[in-house]
Amino acid sequence: EEPRRPLQMETSQTFSTDQPIVVLDNGAGSLKVGFAGEKSPRKVVANCVTKHKSFRRVFVGEEIADNDGQILSRDMSAVGFRRPAERGLIVNWDLQTAIFDHVFASLKVQTNESHLLLTETPLNPPQLNKVATEVCFEDYGFQSIYRSCPAMFSMLNSKYDQPYSSFSKSQCCVVVDSGFSFSHAIPFFENHKLNYAIERVDVGGKTLTNYLKELISFRHWNMMEETHLVNHIKEQLSFV
């Protein structure tokens, strides 16, 4: 059994709560950025860069909707997408930092005067963890970094929001995290995740979008090249 260790933070300098804490949910499908203490993220953008056949420039995040959005929305099949993540893991850090630069600049984040709370994939390979730490410290100069999977933050938030509920008093729980590429079932015992018991299913939002494309194309129109449009339909009309 893996021993439970106290929560640790990687830091380059002395930690100070007077400095802002940036919360960065770095998902394979979308990027959510905000500040600690706020109820909702300041910015939610697609974690990708796009290029339209009619334009020479590359659009980062939500820029494709801000530049001639009406024209692009009529022919989204002409839009090419590039994502820094493959199978849920960040593998193209040059592309990822370009998206980070755009988001931090739009929110006017002073990275060298801030701390960072960063989400990562459960059971993320150590090599990718090392690259993420180097990018955050060396390229952006954050004062300190705390990395964990989104399920950890979700579990702690639920307990703090409902301090007198039976859930907050329980020693163990399971969080099901359905993301862009995978779904994870993550067990916790006394607020520590049990890595050896994490289960992963290769079904996520992208799988459902592709399945919906096939259903619509089989019965009605050919939507196999309309990934963006079908994904938008799924997000607006589907429910659990």
C-alpha positions, 0 to 999 in steps of 0.5 A: 500500500502506498504510504500517505504523505502530507500535502506538499508545495513546490516553492522557489521562495518563501510563501506569502499569502499577500500575493495572489494565487492563480488557479489554473485548471489545465484540461485537455479540452478547455482551460479555466483560469481564475484566482483563489477565493473567487466563486467562478473562473475569470476566463474559460477558453478552449485549450487549442489553437485554430487556423481557418483556411481563409486567414493566414494568422493563427487564433489562440483560445477564444480569438476565433470567435472574436475575429469575424465570428459570423463568417467563421461560424458558417463554415467551421469545417474549414477550421483546423484545430491543434491541441497541446494534449494527446490522450489527456497528456500535455505533450506539446509545451510550446503550444501550451505556453502560447495559450498560457501567454494569451490567457495570462496577458488577457487577465494581466497576471503578474506571474513573478508576483503570484503563486500557482494552483495547477491541475494535472491528469491523475497518474501523470508521468513523472517526466511530464510533471518535471516539464510542467514544473520547469515551465512554471518556474523558469518561463513564468517565474511563479513564486510557488506551485501546487499540483494536483488532480481536479478530483482532489480540489472537487472533493475538498471544495464539497467538504468545505461547502457542506461542513456538517453533511455526512459526506464531509465527515466520512473518511473515504469517498470516490470521485468520478472525473469525466474529462475530454479524453478519459474518465477516472474513478479516484478513491480518497481516504482521509483526504488522500487519494489512493493512486494504486486504486485509481481506475481509468476508462478511455471514454470522455467528451471527445468520444461522445462527440465522435459518436454523436457525429456518427449518429447524425451522419447516419440518419440525416446529414454528413457531419463528420467534418463538423466537429466544432458544431457537433460539440457545441450541440452536445454541450448545449442540449445534452444532459446527464 
